[in-house]
Amino acid sequence: MNRRLQHVADLAIQCDNVCELETPESADKLRTQLATLQQNLGNLKLQAIEKQAPLRQAIKDSDKRTREMADYEQNVRSLQQWISDTKNLGQAPIIPEETIVVTVTPQQKSELQKVYRVTSPQLSFWFIAI
């Protein structure tokens, strides 16, 4: 825009040179057109300056929302990972700290389960195949 305003200033110099060669009526018409052009471009520049502040603020707001959205998406991913990890922990069998690992055959396992059901229904056994 400043380049256009500079171009208008250059035209003003050229207009003065041309007006010296023209008739007074023609020179006045050229000067009037140049003045109108200068005024219109000046108004345009003022309007552009007035709109710059709201545009800058809108860009800042947009950047802020973009950062907030990126943070939100990262938080969602972290929460989803935490939920997945917690769910997987809940699915793993809980083995008491004092665990004795004994290798048993399927037949021995069946016999132990029968005895267990008859003698102690409140206790829990974990059979781990090795």
SEMIDO-773283 format. One record per residue (C-alpha): residue in one letter; x, y, z. Coordinates in pm, whole numbers, padded with zeros to 5 digits, always signed. Each point is the difference from the previous one (the first is absolute). Example, Ala and Ser with C-alpha at 12.3 -4.5 7.8 and 13.67 -1.06 7.14 Angstrom:
BEGIN
A+01230-00450+00780/S+00137+00344-00066/
! end
This chain:
BEGIN
M+00000+00000+00000/N+00287+00235+00080/R+00139-00074-00346/R-00332+00111-00154/L+00005+00320+00205/Q+00354+00065-00120/H-00118-00059-00356/V-00273+00263+00052/A+00264+00245+00126/D+00204-00067-00315/L-00313+00058-00207/A-00051+00335+00173/I+00340+00118-00124/Q-00074-00124-00351/C-00345+00161+00014/D+00155+00338+00082/N+00229-00035-00303/V-00291-00096-00227/C-00225+00275+00139/E+00252+00264-00110/L-00056-00112-00359/E-00380-00033+00024/T-00275+00255-00010/P-00115+00136+00340/E-00327-00201-00017/S+00180-00321-00083/A+00266+00069+00266/D-00268+00056+00268/K-00175-00322-00100/L+00328-00196+00028/R+00081+00157+00338/T-00351-00078+00128/Q+00029-00364-00111/L+00342-00028+00162/A-00129+00153+00327/T-00294-00244+00001/L+00236-00290-00059/Q+00230+00116+00281/Q-00295+00038+00237/N-00141-00345-00087/L+00337-00168+00052/G+00052+00189+00326/N-00342-00118+00125/L+00083-00355-00105/K+00326+00016+00195/L-00183+00128+00311/Q-00258-00281-00027/A+00278-00257-00034/I+00175+00138+00308/E-00327-00012+00198/K-00053-00365-00097/Q+00354-00111+00086/A-00054-00005+00378/P-00309-00226-00012/L+00175-00226-00251/R+00308-00030+00221/Q-00223-00082+00297/A-00189-00260-00204/I+00331-00162-00102/K+00114-00008+00365/D-00333-00152+00106/S+00022-00259-00276/D+00356-00093+00100/K-00111-00031+00363/R-00293-00225-00095/T+00234-00212-00214/R+00239-00046+00294/E-00290-00077+00235/M-00136-00257-00244/A+00341-00166-00034/D+00029-00014+00382/Y-00353-00140+00025/E+00073-00270-00259/Q+00321-00096+00184/N-00193-00019+00328/V-00265-00220-00164/R+00270-00233-00137/S+00163-00018+00344/L-00335-00073+00165/Q-00081-00269-00257/Q+00339-00161+00063/W-00057+00015+00375/I-00345-00157-00039/S+00146-00274-00219/D+00283-00065+00246/T-00243-00005+00294/K-00234-00235-00185/N+00289-00235-00078/L+00105+00002+00366/G-00353-00096+00099/Q+00004-00297-00236/A+00326-00146+00132/P-00046-00265+00266/I+00090+00110+00350/I+00243-00246+00153/P+00070+00026+00372/E+00351+00100+00101/E+00065-00337+00160/T-00041-00219-00302/I+00133-00349-00030/V+00045-00121-00352/V-00051-00373-00039/T+00010-00193-00323/V-00303-00227-00028/T-00145-00219-00269/P-00355+00059-00119/Q-00115-00306+00199/Q+00166+00128+00319/K-00156+00341-00058/S-00345-00157-00028/E+00050-00200+00319/L+00120+00308+00190/Q-00302+00194-00116/K-00233-00277+00120/V+00164-00010+00342/Y+00002+00377+00020/R-00373+00028-00075/V-00082-00253+00272/T+00233+00127+00272/S+00033+00382-00040/P-00245+00183-00222/Q+00107+00344+00135/L+00366-00034-00109/S+00126+00073-00345/F+00267-00185-00196/W+00177+00109-00314/F+00133-00274-00219/I+00277+00111-00226/A+00104-00239-00273/I+00377-00009-00043/
! end
